[in-house]
Amino acid sequence: MLSRGFRLFVLSSAFLLSVFLITADRSQAQDNTAAAADEDKPYKIEADGTVDWATFSGFRRFNSECFVCHGPDGVGSTFAPALIDSLKTMTYEQFLDTVTNGKQEVNTAVQKKMPAFGTNPNVMCYIDDIYAYLKARSDGKVGRGRPAKHAEKSQEAKDAESACMGN
């Protein structure tokens, strides 16, 4: 039988460890939020509401590949989280890694699974565009629905698309 003192030591050690882990998790979340906020904005929106081509393209690509799980306009669903919330704390590198490699977190409390899209050219050729659109949504700079006005597709965007898609 364990002594009362030893049991108290074990319980207090477990409590301190849990406090440490919660504090570390919060600290990491704050660091991620700060890093996400400090990133250069990948979108450009004119005073009249005209979005750049990448943001408009991201809207189109999101709605062809991602909205099925993540809901219209990235607001989430019962199946997948709201990306407009996730991008408040997620850096571009974390976003890219998750989309490319997928994600799986399954335990008794959580069941999250996202397939890897790293070999899907309809996602990967436009990953920066999708990120620009979702970041603009996350930052509250683009509302729900199709952007009313957008810039024309540049020759550089046409060339990049052609090279990536193998045309």
GIVENFEN-V806181 format. One record per backbone hydrogen bond with DSSP energy under -0.5 kcal/mol. NH is the residue of the N-H (numbers start at 0). CO is the residue of the C=O. Records with the same first field share a line. If there is no record, write none. Layout:
# GIVENFEN-V806181
NH: CO + CO
This chain:
# GIVENFEN-V806181
6: 2
7: 3
8: 4
9: 5
10: 6
11: 7
12: 8
13: 9
14: 10
15: 11
16: 12
17: 13
18: 14
19: 15
20: 16
21: 17
22: 18
23: 19
24: 20
25: 21
26: 22
27: 23
28: 24
29: 25
30: 26
31: 27
32: 28
33: 29
34: 30
35: 31
36: 32
37: 33
38: 34
45: 49
48: 45
50: 148
51: 43
55: 51
56: 52
57: 53
58: 54
59: 55
60: 56
61: 57
62: 58
63: 59 + 60
64: 60
65: 61
66: 61
68: 65
69: 65
70: 66
73: 70
74: 71
75: 69
76: 79
79: 68
82: 80
83: 73
84: 81
85: 81
86: 82
87: 84
88: 85
89: 85
94: 90
95: 91
96: 92
97: 93
98: 94
99: 95
100: 96
101: 97
102: 113
104: 111
106: 109
111: 104
112: 110
113: 102
116: 98
117: 99
119: 116
120: 118
122: 119
123: 119
124: 120
125: 122
126: 123
129: 125
130: 126
131: 127
132: 128
133: 129
134: 130
135: 131
136: 132
137: 133
138: 134
139: 136
140: 135
141: 135
150: 50
157: 153
158: 154
159: 155
160: 156
161: 157
162: 158
163: 159
164: 160
165: 161
166: 161
